[in-house]
Amino acid sequence: MESTIRDHVMTHFLTNYLFTNRQYGFLKGRSTVLQLLCVIDEWTLNLDSGGQIDCVYMDSEKAFDKVPHRRLISKLHSYGINSKIIFWITDFLDNRQFRVTVNGKFSTWHDVISGIPQGSILGPLLFIIYINDLPDYCNDLHTKSYIYADDTKLYRHIFNTANQDKLHNNIQRLNDWANEWQLKLNVDKCCGMTYTASISNLCNTTQNITLMMVKCITSLQLQILLVIWELDLTQNYLYGS
C-alpha cells in the first residue's frame, strides 16, 4: 500500500511539474553526478568572464527527524494532493509512539509529532516535498541553489562587495526559511568556499563568505557529495580559497 501511495503522489507532482528543478535527490533521472555536471558547467561559463564564485554549503540538523507532521500535511494540501491520500499519510505518520529507558526504568509513552520514518518507502518523497519550496525563498536572477536531499549549496558570481551583500541576503533568507519550517541548520557542517579561474581574478571585496551560521574553511580541501574540491584541481581551471 505504501508503494501505491508513493506512486500516486509522485505521479501527481511529475504530471503537474511541481518539483523544483534544483532538487537532485530521490528523483528518477537525477543524481549527484548530474548535479555536479550542471554546477561545473555553470561555474566554468561564469568564470570565463572573470570574477569569482562564492559558494556556501549548508546542511540541516537531523533533517529527517525534525520534519513537523502538521506542517508537512499542510504542504501536501497546498500542492493539491487528494484528500483521501493525505488522510492515509496522516495516519501513516501519526500512529507512532516512543518512550525512553534509563537504568532499566521506562518513561510513559508519548506521541511522535515530528520526523519522517527512515527506511520507509514513502519517507524520501515526503521529505523532498517538505523542502520543495526552499529555492523559491533564496534564489534570484544571479544567486542560485542546488539541493541533494537536505544538502544545499547556494552560490553567486561575484565581482564586488555589492554582489556579496546580495548573496548574504539570500543566505539569511534561507536561514529564515529553515527557522520558520523548523529545520535548523547544522552550523558545524556549514561552510563557505570561493572559486576562481586565477588567483589574480579574486575580487577586492570587504567581506568573505563566512557568516554567523557558516564557519571558515581552514583546510585545503572540501568534500561535497563524495567529490573532493581542492585548491588545485586536476584540470586546473578552478581554485578555491
Secondary structure, 3 states (H helix, E strand, C coil): CHHHHHHHHHHHHHHCCCCCCCECCCCCCCCHHHHHHHHHHHHHHHHCCCCEEEEEEECECCHHHHCEHHHHHHHHHHCCCCHHHHHHHHHHHHCCEECCEECCEECCCEECCECCCCCCCCHHHHHHHHCCCHHHHHCCCCEEEEEECCEEEEEEEECCHHHHHHHHHHHHHHHHHHHHCCCCECHHHCEEEEEECCHHHCCCCCCCCCCCCCECCCCCEEEECCEEEECCCCCCCCEEC
